[in-house]
Amino acid sequence: MSRTRTALLAAVALVAGATGTAYAVAPDGVGAAAVPCTVSYQVQNQWDTGFTAAVTVTNLGAAKSSWAVKWSYAGNQRVTSGWNAKVTQSGSNVTAANESYNGTLATGGSASFGFQGTYSGSNAIPATFTLDGVTCNVDGGGGPTDPTDPTGPGDRVNNPYSGAKVYVNPEWSAKAAAEPGGNRIASQPTGVWLDRIAAINGVNGGMGLRDHLDAALAQKGSGELVVQLVIYNLPGRDCAALASNGELGPTEIGRYKTEYIDPIAAILSDAKYAPLRIVTTVEIDSLPNLVTNTGSRATATPECDVMKANGNYVKGVGYALNKLGDVGNVYNYVDAGHHGWIGWDDNFGASADVFHDAATAEGATPSDVHGFITNTANYSALKENNFTINDSVAGKSVRESKWVDWNRYVDELGFAQAFRNELVSTGFDTNIGMLIDTSRNGWGGTARPAGPGATTSVDTYIDGGRYDRRIHIGNWCNQSGAGLGERPKAAPESGIDAYVWMKPPGESDGASKAIPNDEGKGFDRMCDPTYTGTPRNGNNLTGALPDAPVSGHWFSAQFQQLMRNAYPSLP
């Protein structure tokens, strides 16, 4: 998937057929020769000085046990790294040879690989490719030669939110507008959650995926429009909690692929929806569990150990990235937790490694990832202005305070920017962007502390000045005192593609008591305001609001609180 601009496959005219496929011509013009092989070369990402490309070679001759594809550049393109093939370059000549695991190429079989390169000026598509010395036909090429000029519907851009409106979900908007004062935010864009198979076609007469996409086309007008979808139905979902358990059991990876991801991908690939920019946020609150809630850690759960052992979180996310990334106007953003979950030294790099594992599973590559999203499953303040991680009080670092507790980060913006750099270091594209969910992290409205607390101790200093008023940073369910945060906004800070409201304000995180339901959602005591907690929240009270409904259901009291405590405040 692209970080900047990606073109749909464009025909490279050698001898143009009706389908845009180029065919070889036999010597002396005696009809068409047998086609020995075809090559598809697609520029996926392109920016001012570099690009990534995907190549697929199809062997139409005798079966092979090894292979090498070669081409030459007319410009100054230089390959810097590759995947799924050994890609080398000498002068303008490039060779891509099979790896040990993909050398077999049957008659009619295909092999795909990718690479990253640099260029200046134009980035022209090579005109000729060979497979083991035999010239192949070119089954299209792709990519803009001018990185400042997208070339038609489906071209991916560097930041899908830039210059675009964002889809307002009519169903959420109607609920918000029906609340006293809710019309002040009812026109804000929020995420559309596909949290079970039935949601694809609509639940209880509600809007399905096609309904939302059709409504988005109507909202689009002549400009650009982003649609935000939440892909959320992993096998064994939410292994460290119960409030958002899903319909699929730990081993039902087959159903996840064929009954959930494949139908979504089929709908998104409908040419009717090509004019939309479709942002998919992939599997909220999932992959970091494999780091933080497994093994010998005090926070481990048997359910997360199972998901680590069977690999179905990694496989599921990889499959989703691969299938959705094949759709030319889809932008995949993977959920990256929040600073109060993976900001500690033990979790930070290890989580980035797990994300890379998922991005190279089930046919996915890092180029299928446009970016990452943080804070959807939490309430962390965007920016704590009254202290920094480098402060010391009474001879102690703020990291020693009970609130910070040796975390490296004190707010979500600093974490997201730093984690982006860590992700790049593991092999993700240098131009990935971050989204930060600000739907519930306003904290305190006009009653925010004006400065740091007393310098009596490091704890009084932090507790007196922090905006985030949760009892403990591990609390996550329907938090008392929370408020709406920054309104959705494109490109607000370096490395941040947008502030978003992916979690729709007013939709519950989980039920405060056991409520029977047909959605597979359990009762998690972290949503019970009387519960005294677990090691994940320091065995503190949960800070949850009472009388909450099942996760995803409308929670009027929470919605009213969020408006009341909004920062920036509402008019």
Buried (B, 14 or more C-beta within 10 A) or exposed (E): BBBBBBBBBBBBEBEEEEEEBBBBEEEEEEEEEEBBBBBBBBBBBBBEEBBBBBBBBBBBBEEBEEBBBBBBBEBEBBBEEBBBBEBEBEEBEBBBBBEEEBEEBEEEBEBBBBBBBEBEEEBBBBBEBBBBEEBBBBBBBBBBBEBEEBBEEBBBBBBBBBEBBBBBBBBBBEBBBEBEBBEBBBEBBBBBBBBBBBBBBBBEEEBBBBBBBEBBBEBBEEEBBBBBBBBBBBBBBBBBBBBBBBBBEBEBBEBBBEBBBEBBBEBBBEEEBBBBBBBBBBBBBBBBBBBBBBEEBEBBBEBBBBBBEBBBBBBBBBBBBBBBBBBBBBBBBBBBBBBBBBBBEEBBBBBBBBBBBBBBBBBBBBBBBBBBBBBBBBBBBBEBBBBEBEBEBEEBBBBBBEBBBEBBBBBBBBBBBBBBEBBBEBBBBEBBBBBBBBBBBBBBBEEBBEEBBEEEBBBBBBBBBBBBBBBBBBBBBBBBBBBBBBBBBBBBBEBBBBBBBBBBBBBBBBBBEEBEBEBBBBBBBBBBBEBEBBEBBBEBBBBBBEEBBBBBBBBBBBBBBBBBBBBEEBE
